[in-house]
Amino acid sequence: MTINENNRVEKLLPQMQSGKGSSSVDVNSFIKTSSEYHIQEARVKTIEQAQTDREHLKNKDLRQDIDLKRMTLMALLVLLALETMGVFVVALCQGFQVSGFKLEEWSFKLVVTATLLQTYMMLKIAVDYLFPRDKTQEK
């Protein structure tokens, strides 16, 4: 309700209570002003509720994004750990020649180098995805 409507209601109310003035016009005017106030009040509540819902959805979206990133990173780290342990086992078998296991030197070096490079690149990509740089920092 605006200040003018408020003033109008304050002026009309005593007149209506005392019986002065044209009652039908004053009552209609009072009812109109009162209903406009309630409509405006309902609009404000609806807008506030929409803003609250929007904030809630934004927070829920952020929580889901963080949970998904956490699950993806954990799966990636488990796979990388298993792969690294596998290369370590291959290196031990190569060094001690367990059960006659022997790779040529160049292939053994290639396997170790490729595994280390793959691990490095996958971790770099994961970190860049989880912690993106601000565009302002790149300039």
Secondary structure, DSSP 8 states (H G I E B T S, - for coil): --HHHHHHHHHHHHHHHHT-S-HHHHHHHHHHHHHHHHHHHHHHHHHHHHHHHHHHHHHHHHHHHHHHHHHHHHHHHHHHHHHHHHHHHHHHHHHHTGGG----HHHHHHHHHHHHHHHHHHHHHHHHHHS---HHHH-
